[in-house]
């Protein structure tokens, strides 16, 4: 289990001990999924790209399992207003990107962006690193169980517009699913939830997790929304 003392000192470890039973399909998916099953964009073989991590945090709310998301400030130069997982680039103090550096970065960024107390988070899995060509980031998704929920919210309004949770039931609801159409023509899965359009890298990861966890429900892939859509 992850505690703040672990972050300051020794190596961070993953633990599946004591996880709720409903997370079992997610754990299985994380342990068996192959990189190309998640994305066709994989880290460059030459090692290029800036190492980063995101925290995919599962909690349990009034309507069952939920995910923690944030909406980036609309004044940012890149990905303005886009919902995302908490996360960002690894700092030198996070340590080795091939060891527990991504775990530390995911927790640190989540704390900085949402006020999350990392002492209440149990990290239980890591997905294969993926690549975001438009930004040059190599992203390691780190999964956690919000064992002891604490208040979260906007820490810096210059970076974050809001912090919110989304019930998994809403993410799997076919009425909330569509394909987002980029102005350049390419399309990707999207979710219309909590007055937000979740698309891009974040939606892609959620889509694949739902699929390989067996939680996905049949939905209309011919339904399209433009990326200038707003609730």
CORGIZI-V283141 format. One line per field, one symbol per residue. phi: phi as a letter, one per 30 degrees, with the letter a starting at -180 (. if undefined). psi: psi as a letter, one per 30 degrees, with the letter a starting at -180 (. if undefined). A space follows every 10 residues. Layout:
phi = ???
psi = ???
This chain:
phi = .cbeddddcd ddbcbcdidd eddeddeddd dcdceddcad cceeddidjc dbbbccccbb cdcjebccbb cdedcddbhe iddaddlldd ceddjddccc eddddddddd ddcbiedddc ccdbabdedb bcedcicccc dccbcddbdb ebldcbddcb dabacbdedd dcdedccacd cdedjdbadb bcbhhbccbi edddddeddd dddicdcebd dddbbddcdb d
psi = kkleeeefca kklkkgkgkk effeeeeeee ffkleffelf jlkkfgglkk kllljjjkaj afgaklkkll kkkfflekhk gkkllklakk leffakfgcg eeeeeeeeee eeefgkjffg kjkflklkkl kjeffgkjkj kkklkiejkl klakejffek elklkkkeee efjffgklkk jkffflllkl kjkhhljkab eeeeeeeeee effgfkkklj ffkkklfgkk .
